[in-house]
Amino acid sequence: MEKVFSTLRSFIDNSGKTKFCITCGGMATQEALFDVGDGVTLIEKYCDTCAKKEVH
């Protein structure tokens, strides 16, 4: 599966459940959207620091 970066947007959790960064395990503050083909979008959550390093 090839994932192609699409966009990065702020993530605000309204459910009351903490979401964690997939890289470091810290609190997620950003959502990265990736196009994986066939109209499917993958959403990965990152903290601010990891979003700057991991998403391009």
Buried (B, 14 or more C-beta within 10 A) or exposed (E): EEBEEBEBEEBEEEEEEEEEBBBBEEBBBBBBBBBEEEEEEEEBBBBEBBBEEBBE
